[in-house]
Each structure stands twice: as C-alpha cells, then as structure tokens.
Amino acid sequence: MNSKIIGIVLIIAGVALAIWGYNLYDSAGSQVSRAFSGDAPLESWAAMIGGVVCVLLGIAKVK
C-alpha cells in the first residue's frame, strides 16, 4: 500500500515536472535564445527528462 502511494506521488510529480520543462522550452526567452544560438536551455531538457524518469519510476512502483 505504501509503495503504491509513493508511485502515485512520483507519477504526479513527474507529469508536473515534464509540463514545467516544456513550458520552459516553449517560453519567449527560450525561443529568442534558440534563434541566436540554436541551443535550448539546459533547465528545460533536465526538467522534461527528469519528469519522464519520475513517471517511469512511479509506474514501476504502482505495479
């Protein structure tokens, strides 16, 4: 039971983190940065990847 609660919390946190990372990636400042340098901010990639990892770990805990 306790493992399932942790899994659900990880899934919710992972989804929120991935959405936050996508919002960072799609922000106006990021678009200007990509236009000049061609690189996306590291924070956005880290948040999106971290969110996916959290979701996967959460799914593994819920099973």
PDB file of N, CA, C and O in Angstrom, chain B, residues numbered from 101:
ATOM      1  N   MET B 101       0.816  -1.191   0.000  1.00  0.00           N
ATOM      2  CA  MET B 101       0.000   0.000   0.000  1.00  0.00           C
ATOM      3  C   MET B 101       0.863   1.260   0.000  1.00  0.00           C
ATOM      4  O   MET B 101       0.604   2.191  -0.762  1.00  0.00           O
ATOM      5  N   ASN B 102       1.880   1.290   0.848  1.00  0.00           N
ATOM      6  CA  ASN B 102       2.743   2.459   0.940  1.00  0.00           C
ATOM      7  C   ASN B 102       3.520   2.681  -0.355  1.00  0.00           C
ATOM      8  O   ASN B 102       3.754   3.821  -0.755  1.00  0.00           O
ATOM      9  N   SER B 103       3.920   1.592  -1.008  1.00  0.00           N
ATOM     10  CA  SER B 103       4.660   1.687  -2.260  1.00  0.00           C
ATOM     11  C   SER B 103       3.777   2.276  -3.370  1.00  0.00           C
ATOM     12  O   SER B 103       4.255   3.018  -4.227  1.00  0.00           O
ATOM     13  N   LYS B 104       2.492   1.936  -3.340  1.00  0.00           N
ATOM     14  CA  LYS B 104       1.585   2.477  -4.354  1.00  0.00           C
ATOM     15  C   LYS B 104       1.386   3.981  -4.177  1.00  0.00           C
ATOM     16  O   LYS B 104       1.276   4.713  -5.161  1.00  0.00           O
ATOM     17  N   ILE B 105       1.340   4.439  -2.941  1.00  0.00           N
ATOM     18  CA  ILE B 105       1.185   5.876  -2.693  1.00  0.00           C
ATOM     19  C   ILE B 105       2.416   6.624  -3.195  1.00  0.00           C
ATOM     20  O   ILE B 105       2.299   7.680  -3.818  1.00  0.00           O
ATOM     21  N   ILE B 106       3.588   6.074  -2.922  1.00  0.00           N
ATOM     22  CA  ILE B 106       4.827   6.692  -3.422  1.00  0.00           C
ATOM     23  C   ILE B 106       4.826   6.708  -4.949  1.00  0.00           C
ATOM     24  O   ILE B 106       5.240   7.694  -5.559  1.00  0.00           O
ATOM     25  N   GLY B 107       4.367   5.635  -5.561  1.00  0.00           N
ATOM     26  CA  GLY B 107       4.297   5.578  -7.020  1.00  0.00           C
ATOM     27  C   GLY B 107       3.365   6.618  -7.604  1.00  0.00           C
ATOM     28  O   GLY B 107       3.683   7.250  -8.612  1.00  0.00           O
ATOM     29  N   ILE B 108       2.223   6.798  -6.977  1.00  0.00           N
ATOM     30  CA  ILE B 108       1.266   7.794  -7.461  1.00  0.00           C
ATOM     31  C   ILE B 108       1.834   9.200  -7.322  1.00  0.00           C
ATOM     32  O   ILE B 108       1.671  10.036  -8.211  1.00  0.00           O
ATOM     33  N   VAL B 109       2.507   9.457  -6.188  1.00  0.00           N
ATOM     34  CA  VAL B 109       3.126  10.769  -5.990  1.00  0.00           C
ATOM     35  C   VAL B 109       4.217  11.000  -7.035  1.00  0.00           C
ATOM     36  O   VAL B 109       4.340  12.104  -7.566  1.00  0.00           O
ATOM     37  N   LEU B 110       5.008   9.971  -7.334  1.00  0.00           N
ATOM     38  CA  LEU B 110       6.050  10.104  -8.362  1.00  0.00           C
ATOM     39  C   LEU B 110       5.453  10.386  -9.736  1.00  0.00           C
ATOM     40  O   LEU B 110       5.995  11.189 -10.496  1.00  0.00           O
ATOM     41  N   ILE B 111       4.354   9.738 -10.054  1.00  0.00           N
ATOM     42  CA  ILE B 111       3.701   9.972 -11.353  1.00  0.00           C
ATOM     43  C   ILE B 111       3.199  11.409 -11.441  1.00  0.00           C
ATOM     44  O   ILE B 111       3.418  12.083 -12.448  1.00  0.00           O
ATOM     45  N   ILE B 112       2.535  11.876 -10.406  1.00  0.00           N
ATOM     46  CA  ILE B 112       2.002  13.252 -10.408  1.00  0.00           C
ATOM     47  C   ILE B 112       3.140  14.267 -10.485  1.00  0.00           C
ATOM     48  O   ILE B 112       3.071  15.226 -11.253  1.00  0.00           O
ATOM     49  N   ALA B 113       4.183  14.054  -9.689  1.00  0.00           N
ATOM     50  CA  ALA B 113       5.323  14.976  -9.713  1.00  0.00           C
ATOM     51  C   ALA B 113       6.037  14.929 -11.060  1.00  0.00           C
ATOM     52  O   ALA B 113       6.488  15.961 -11.556  1.00  0.00           O
ATOM     53  N   GLY B 114       6.144  13.754 -11.650  1.00  0.00           N
ATOM     54  CA  GLY B 114       6.799  13.619 -12.946  1.00  0.00           C
ATOM     55  C   GLY B 114       6.051  14.329 -14.058  1.00  0.00           C
ATOM     56  O   GLY B 114       6.656  14.979 -14.911  1.00  0.00           O
ATOM     57  N   VAL B 115       4.740  14.203 -14.044  1.00  0.00           N
ATOM     58  CA  VAL B 115       3.925  14.896 -15.059  1.00  0.00           C
ATOM     59  C   VAL B 115       4.062  16.407 -14.893  1.00  0.00           C
ATOM     60  O   VAL B 115       4.218  17.136 -15.872  1.00  0.00           O
ATOM     61  N   ALA B 116       4.000  16.867 -13.647  1.00  0.00           N
ATOM     62  CA  ALA B 116       4.138  18.314 -13.401  1.00  0.00           C
ATOM     63  C   ALA B 116       5.519  18.809 -13.828  1.00  0.00           C
ATOM     64  O   ALA B 116       5.641  19.885 -14.413  1.00  0.00           O
ATOM     65  N   LEU B 117       6.547  18.034 -13.540  1.00  0.00           N
ATOM     66  CA  LEU B 117       7.906  18.419 -13.912  1.00  0.00           C
ATOM     67  C   LEU B 117       8.086  18.444 -15.430  1.00  0.00           C
ATOM     68  O   LEU B 117       8.733  19.345 -15.963  1.00  0.00           O
ATOM     69  N   ALA B 118       7.519  17.463 -16.123  1.00  0.00           N
ATOM     70  CA  ALA B 118       7.621  17.434 -17.579  1.00  0.00           C
ATOM     71  C   ALA B 118       6.874  18.615 -18.211  1.00  0.00           C
ATOM     72  O   ALA B 118       7.354  19.214 -19.173  1.00  0.00           O
ATOM     73  N   ILE B 119       5.716  18.939 -17.672  1.00  0.00           N
ATOM     74  CA  ILE B 119       4.956  20.090 -18.195  1.00  0.00           C
ATOM     75  C   ILE B 119       5.719  21.381 -17.944  1.00  0.00           C
ATOM     76  O   ILE B 119       5.783  22.246 -18.817  1.00  0.00           O
ATOM     77  N   TRP B 120       6.301  21.517 -16.748  1.00  0.00           N
ATOM     78  CA  TRP B 120       7.097  22.706 -16.431  1.00  0.00           C
ATOM     79  C   TRP B 120       8.297  22.820 -17.374  1.00  0.00           C
ATOM     80  O   TRP B 120       8.621  23.916 -17.833  1.00  0.00           O
ATOM     81  N   GLY B 121       8.952  21.705 -17.662  1.00  0.00           N
ATOM     82  CA  GLY B 121      10.082  21.713 -18.592  1.00  0.00           C
ATOM     83  C   GLY B 121       9.667  22.115 -19.991  1.00  0.00           C
ATOM     84  O   GLY B 121      10.380  22.858 -20.665  1.00  0.00           O
ATOM     85  N   TYR B 122       8.514  21.627 -20.433  1.00  0.00           N
ATOM     86  CA  TYR B 122       8.033  22.015 -21.755  1.00  0.00           C
ATOM     87  C   TYR B 122       7.694  23.499 -21.803  1.00  0.00           C
ATOM     88  O   TYR B 122       7.956  24.169 -22.802  1.00  0.00           O
ATOM     89  N   ASN B 123       7.107  24.013 -20.715  1.00  0.00           N
ATOM     90  CA  ASN B 123       6.811  25.450 -20.662  1.00  0.00           C
ATOM     91  C   ASN B 123       8.093  26.276 -20.709  1.00  0.00           C
ATOM     92  O   ASN B 123       8.135  27.322 -21.356  1.00  0.00           O
ATOM     93  N   LEU B 124       9.135  25.809 -20.027  1.00  0.00           N
ATOM     94  CA  LEU B 124      10.428  26.495 -20.108  1.00  0.00           C
ATOM     95  C   LEU B 124      10.979  26.460 -21.537  1.00  0.00           C
ATOM     96  O   LEU B 124      11.512  27.452 -22.033  1.00  0.00           O
ATOM     97  N   TYR B 125      10.841  25.312 -22.180  1.00  0.00           N
ATOM     98  CA  TYR B 125      11.344  25.142 -23.545  1.00  0.00           C
ATOM     99  C   TYR B 125      10.609  26.051 -24.523  1.00  0.00           C
ATOM    100  O   TYR B 125      11.198  26.563 -25.474  1.00  0.00           O
ATOM    101  N   ASP B 126       9.313  26.243 -24.279  1.00  0.00           N
ATOM    102  CA  ASP B 126       8.478  27.000 -25.211  1.00  0.00           C
ATOM    103  C   ASP B 126       8.338  28.469 -24.830  1.00  0.00           C
ATOM    104  O   ASP B 126       7.568  29.191 -25.464  1.00  0.00           O
ATOM    105  N   SER B 127       9.064  28.932 -23.808  1.00  0.00           N
ATOM    106  CA  SER B 127       8.931  30.319 -23.363  1.00  0.00           C
ATOM    107  C   SER B 127       9.552  31.280 -24.380  1.00  0.00           C
ATOM    108  O   SER B 127      10.332  30.876 -25.242  1.00  0.00           O
ATOM    109  N   ALA B 128       9.193  32.543 -24.262  1.00  0.00           N
ATOM    110  CA  ALA B 128       9.689  33.552 -25.201  1.00  0.00           C
ATOM    111  C   ALA B 128      11.203  33.708 -25.101  1.00  0.00           C
ATOM    112  O   ALA B 128      11.884  33.833 -26.119  1.00  0.00           O
ATOM    113  N   GLY B 129      11.728  33.702 -23.882  1.00  0.00           N
ATOM    114  CA  GLY B 129      13.178  33.831 -23.701  1.00  0.00           C
ATOM    115  C   GLY B 129      13.932  32.670 -24.318  1.00  0.00           C
ATOM    116  O   GLY B 129      15.009  32.847 -24.886  1.00  0.00           O
ATOM    117  N   SER B 130      13.363  31.485 -24.203  1.00  0.00           N
ATOM    118  CA  SER B 130      13.986  30.304 -24.791  1.00  0.00           C
ATOM    119  C   SER B 130      13.948  30.368 -26.313  1.00  0.00           C
ATOM    120  O   SER B 130      14.898  29.955 -26.978  1.00  0.00           O
ATOM    121  N   GLN B 131      12.858  30.880 -26.861  1.00  0.00           N
ATOM    122  CA  GLN B 131      12.757  30.988 -28.314  1.00  0.00           C
ATOM    123  C   GLN B 131      13.775  31.974 -28.865  1.00  0.00           C
ATOM    124  O   GLN B 131      14.362  31.739 -29.921  1.00  0.00           O
ATOM    125  N   VAL B 132      13.987  33.079 -28.155  1.00  0.00           N
ATOM    126  CA  VAL B 132      14.999  34.051 -28.578  1.00  0.00           C
ATOM    127  C   VAL B 132      16.389  33.414 -28.489  1.00  0.00           C
ATOM    128  O   VAL B 132      17.210  33.574 -29.393  1.00  0.00           O
ATOM    129  N   SER B 133      16.643  32.701 -27.409  1.00  0.00           N
ATOM    130  CA  SER B 133      17.933  32.038 -27.229  1.00  0.00           C
ATOM    131  C   SER B 133      18.187  31.012 -28.322  1.00  0.00           C
ATOM    132  O   SER B 133      19.294  30.914 -28.851  1.00  0.00           O
ATOM    133  N   ARG B 134      17.150  30.246 -28.656  1.00  0.00           N
ATOM    134  CA  ARG B 134      17.305  29.244 -29.731  1.00  0.00           C
ATOM    135  C   ARG B 134      17.516  29.909 -31.075  1.00  0.00           C
ATOM    136  O   ARG B 134      18.231  29.376 -31.923  1.00  0.00           O
ATOM    137  N   ALA B 135      16.902  31.071 -31.286  1.00  0.00           N
ATOM    138  CA  ALA B 135      17.053  31.758 -32.566  1.00  0.00           C
ATOM    139  C   ALA B 135      18.493  32.213 -32.786  1.00  0.00           C
ATOM    140  O   ALA B 135      19.001  32.158 -33.906  1.00  0.00           O
ATOM    141  N   PHE B 136      19.145  32.661 -31.720  1.00  0.00           N
ATOM    142  CA  PHE B 136      20.507  33.163 -31.853  1.00  0.00           C
ATOM    143  C   PHE B 136      21.567  32.079 -31.714  1.00  0.00           C
ATOM    144  O   PHE B 136      22.540  32.062 -32.468  1.00  0.00           O
ATOM    145  N   SER B 137      21.386  31.182 -30.762  1.00  0.00           N
ATOM    146  CA  SER B 137      22.441  30.186 -30.525  1.00  0.00           C
ATOM    147  C   SER B 137      22.087  28.802 -31.049  1.00  0.00           C
ATOM    148  O   SER B 137      22.978  27.992 -31.304  1.00  0.00           O
ATOM    149  N   GLY B 138      20.807  28.524 -31.213  1.00  0.00           N
ATOM    150  CA  GLY B 138      20.385  27.223 -31.691  1.00  0.00           C
ATOM    151  C   GLY B 138      20.256  26.177 -30.595  1.00  0.00           C
ATOM    152  O   GLY B 138      19.868  25.041 -30.868  1.00  0.00           O
ATOM    153  N   ASP B 139      20.576  26.545 -29.359  1.00  0.00           N
ATOM    154  CA  ASP B 139      20.515  25.604 -28.245  1.00  0.00           C
ATOM    155  C   ASP B 139      19.341  25.922 -27.338  1.00  0.00           C
ATOM    156  O   ASP B 139      19.018  27.084 -27.091  1.00  0.00           O
ATOM    157  N   ALA B 140      18.711  24.866 -26.848  1.00  0.00           N
ATOM    158  CA  ALA B 140      17.639  25.024 -25.867  1.00  0.00           C
ATOM    159  C   ALA B 140      18.269  25.102 -24.476  1.00  0.00           C
ATOM    160  O   ALA B 140      19.347  24.549 -24.257  1.00  0.00           O
ATOM    161  N   PRO B 141      17.614  25.779 -23.538  1.00  0.00           N
ATOM    162  CA  PRO B 141      18.161  25.858 -22.180  1.00  0.00           C
ATOM    163  C   PRO B 141      18.268  24.480 -21.532  1.00  0.00           C
ATOM    164  O   PRO B 141      17.404  23.622 -21.715  1.00  0.00           O
ATOM    165  N   LEU B 142      19.325  24.291 -20.787  1.00  0.00           N
ATOM    166  CA  LEU B 142      19.570  23.012 -20.130  1.00  0.00           C
ATOM    167  C   LEU B 142      18.492  22.698 -19.100  1.00  0.00           C
ATOM    168  O   LEU B 142      18.149  21.534 -18.896  1.00  0.00           O
ATOM    169  N   GLU B 143      17.953  23.732 -18.449  1.00  0.00           N
ATOM    170  CA  GLU B 143      16.922  23.504 -17.434  1.00  0.00           C
ATOM    171  C   GLU B 143      15.691  22.839 -18.038  1.00  0.00           C
ATOM    172  O   GLU B 143      15.083  21.971 -17.412  1.00  0.00           O
ATOM    173  N   SER B 144      15.322  23.241 -19.245  1.00  0.00           N
ATOM    174  CA  SER B 144      14.130  22.668 -19.851  1.00  0.00           C
ATOM    175  C   SER B 144      14.331  21.193 -20.167  1.00  0.00           C
ATOM    176  O   SER B 144      13.444  20.377 -19.919  1.00  0.00           O
ATOM    177  N   TRP B 145      15.487  20.848 -20.711  1.00  0.00           N
ATOM    178  CA  TRP B 145      15.759  19.437 -21.005  1.00  0.00           C
ATOM    179  C   TRP B 145      15.849  18.617 -19.734  1.00  0.00           C
ATOM    180  O   TRP B 145      15.342  17.496 -19.679  1.00  0.00           O
ATOM    181  N   ALA B 146      16.489  19.161 -18.713  1.00  0.00           N
ATOM    182  CA  ALA B 146      16.623  18.444 -17.445  1.00  0.00           C
ATOM    183  C   ALA B 146      15.252  18.209 -16.810  1.00  0.00           C
ATOM    184  O   ALA B 146      14.997  17.132 -16.271  1.00  0.00           O
ATOM    185  N   ALA B 147      14.378  19.200 -16.869  1.00  0.00           N
ATOM    186  CA  ALA B 147      13.049  19.055 -16.289  1.00  0.00           C
ATOM    187  C   ALA B 147      12.218  18.032 -17.059  1.00  0.00           C
ATOM    188  O   ALA B 147      11.534  17.211 -16.448  1.00  0.00           O
ATOM    189  N   MET B 148      12.266  18.067 -18.379  1.00  0.00           N
ATOM    190  CA  MET B 148      11.490  17.113 -19.160  1.00  0.00           C
ATOM    191  C   MET B 148      11.993  15.686 -18.955  1.00  0.00           C
ATOM    192  O   MET B 148      11.190  14.771 -18.774  1.00  0.00           O
ATOM    193  N   ILE B 149      13.291  15.488 -18.982  1.00  0.00           N
ATOM    194  CA  ILE B 149      13.851  14.150 -18.796  1.00  0.00           C
ATOM    195  C   ILE B 149      13.610  13.674 -17.361  1.00  0.00           C
ATOM    196  O   ILE B 149      13.262  12.514 -17.145  1.00  0.00           O
ATOM    197  N   GLY B 150      13.792  14.557 -16.388  1.00  0.00           N
ATOM    198  CA  GLY B 150      13.521  14.202 -15.002  1.00  0.00           C
ATOM    199  C   GLY B 150      12.064  13.828 -14.780  1.00  0.00           C
ATOM    200  O   GLY B 150      11.764  12.915 -14.010  1.00  0.00           O
ATOM    201  N   GLY B 151      11.168  14.523 -15.445  1.00  0.00           N
ATOM    202  CA  GLY B 151       9.745  14.203 -15.343  1.00  0.00           C
ATOM    203  C   GLY B 151       9.426  12.841 -15.905  1.00  0.00           C
ATOM    204  O   GLY B 151       8.650  12.089 -15.315  1.00  0.00           O
ATOM    205  N   VAL B 152      10.014  12.515 -17.041  1.00  0.00           N
ATOM    206  CA  VAL B 152       9.784  11.196 -17.643  1.00  0.00           C
ATOM    207  C   VAL B 152      10.338  10.099 -16.744  1.00  0.00           C
ATOM    208  O   VAL B 152       9.700   9.060 -16.572  1.00  0.00           O
ATOM    209  N   VAL B 153      11.510  10.316 -16.173  1.00  0.00           N
ATOM    210  CA  VAL B 153      12.102   9.327 -15.272  1.00  0.00           C
ATOM    211  C   VAL B 153      11.214   9.128 -14.046  1.00  0.00           C
ATOM    212  O   VAL B 153      10.999   7.994 -13.617  1.00  0.00           O
ATOM    213  N   CYS B 154      10.700  10.213 -13.483  1.00  0.00           N
ATOM    214  CA  CYS B 154       9.807  10.099 -12.333  1.00  0.00           C
ATOM    215  C   CYS B 154       8.538   9.330 -12.675  1.00  0.00           C
ATOM    216  O   CYS B 154       8.083   8.500 -11.888  1.00  0.00           O
ATOM    217  N   VAL B 155       7.972   9.599 -13.830  1.00  0.00           N
ATOM    218  CA  VAL B 155       6.773   8.883 -14.249  1.00  0.00           C
ATOM    219  C   VAL B 155       7.073   7.396 -14.406  1.00  0.00           C
ATOM    220  O   VAL B 155       6.292   6.558 -13.955  1.00  0.00           O
ATOM    221  N   LEU B 156       8.183   7.062 -15.033  1.00  0.00           N
ATOM    222  CA  LEU B 156       8.528   5.648 -15.216  1.00  0.00           C
ATOM    223  C   LEU B 156       8.759   4.948 -13.871  1.00  0.00           C
ATOM    224  O   LEU B 156       8.309   3.820 -13.674  1.00  0.00           O
ATOM    225  N   LEU B 157       9.453   5.612 -12.956  1.00  0.00           N
ATOM    226  CA  LEU B 157       9.651   5.036 -11.632  1.00  0.00           C
ATOM    227  C   LEU B 157       8.330   4.887 -10.885  1.00  0.00           C
ATOM    228  O   LEU B 157       8.121   3.901 -10.178  1.00  0.00           O
ATOM    229  N   GLY B 158       7.457   5.848 -11.039  1.00  0.00           N
ATOM    230  CA  GLY B 158       6.138   5.774 -10.412  1.00  0.00           C
ATOM    231  C   GLY B 158       5.311   4.624 -10.942  1.00  0.00           C
ATOM    232  O   GLY B 158       4.640   3.931 -10.178  1.00  0.00           O
ATOM    233  N   ILE B 159       5.356   4.418 -12.249  1.00  0.00           N
ATOM    234  CA  ILE B 159       4.629   3.301 -12.847  1.00  0.00           C
ATOM    235  C   ILE B 159       5.189   1.976 -12.341  1.00  0.00           C
ATOM    236  O   ILE B 159       4.431   1.042 -12.080  1.00  0.00           O
ATOM    237  N   ALA B 160       6.493   1.889 -12.202  1.00  0.00           N
ATOM    238  CA  ALA B 160       7.103   0.656 -11.701  1.00  0.00           C
ATOM    239  C   ALA B 160       6.698   0.401 -10.245  1.00  0.00           C
ATOM    240  O   ALA B 160       6.520  -0.751  -9.850  1.00  0.00           O
ATOM    241  N   LYS B 161       6.551   1.453  -9.451  1.00  0.00           N
ATOM    242  CA  LYS B 161       6.144   1.292  -8.051  1.00  0.00           C
ATOM    243  C   LYS B 161       4.680   0.890  -7.917  1.00  0.00           C
ATOM    244  O   LYS B 161       4.316   0.143  -7.008  1.00  0.00           O
ATOM    245  N   VAL B 162       3.845   1.384  -8.820  1.00  0.00           N
ATOM    246  CA  VAL B 162       2.416   1.098  -8.738  1.00  0.00           C
ATOM    247  C   VAL B 162       2.126  -0.355  -9.112  1.00  0.00           C
ATOM    248  O   VAL B 162       1.199  -0.955  -8.569  1.00  0.00           O
ATOM    249  N   LYS B 163       2.889  -0.916 -10.012  1.00  0.00           N
ATOM    250  CA  LYS B 163       2.654  -2.300 -10.443  1.00  0.00           C
ATOM    251  C   LYS B 163       2.833  -3.278  -9.365  1.00  0.00           C
ATOM    252  O   LYS B 163       2.668  -4.478  -9.587  1.00  0.00           O
TER     253      LYS B 163
END
